[in-house]
Amino acid sequence: MCQHQPPCPTADSADREAARLVAHHPEQGWSLLCNGVLLFEDTGELLPDGQIIAPHRPLRIVTAA
């Protein structure tokens, strides 16, 4: 699918979010990556095979002063 050199990470690789953007629609809250992954603004993902990756935002750590 990817024609870039070096090729973008595949949809099943751990670094799949590093693929290049093909389409970006911030008004709708999603982006399509070169590897076919739909990336949502809440950090959830939809892989080309239909697998859903739940949102995985980093947790904020609050420290006591």
ChimeraX attribute file (.defattr): number of C-alpha atoms within 10 A of each C-alpha:
attribute: neighborCount
match mode: 1-to-1
recipient: residues
	/A:1	9
	/A:2	15
	/A:3	8
	/A:4	10
	/A:5	6
	/A:6	7
	/A:7	13
	/A:8	19
	/A:9	17
	/A:10	18
	/A:11	20
	/A:12	12
	/A:13	9
	/A:14	9
	/A:15	11
	/A:16	18
	/A:17	20
	/A:18	14
	/A:19	20
	/A:20	16
	/A:21	16
	/A:22	11
	/A:23	12
	/A:24	14
	/A:25	11
	/A:26	10
	/A:27	6
	/A:28	9
	/A:29	12
	/A:30	18
	/A:31	19
	/A:32	19
	/A:33	21
	/A:34	24
	/A:35	23
	/A:36	20
	/A:37	23
	/A:38	22
	/A:39	21
	/A:40	17
	/A:41	13
	/A:42	12
	/A:43	16
	/A:44	15
	/A:45	22
	/A:46	17
	/A:47	16
	/A:48	13
	/A:49	10
	/A:50	9
	/A:51	10
	/A:52	12
	/A:53	12
	/A:54	11
	/A:55	13
	/A:56	10
	/A:57	9
	/A:58	7
	/A:59	6
	/A:60	6
	/A:61	6
	/A:62	6
	/A:63	5
	/A:64	4
	/A:65	3
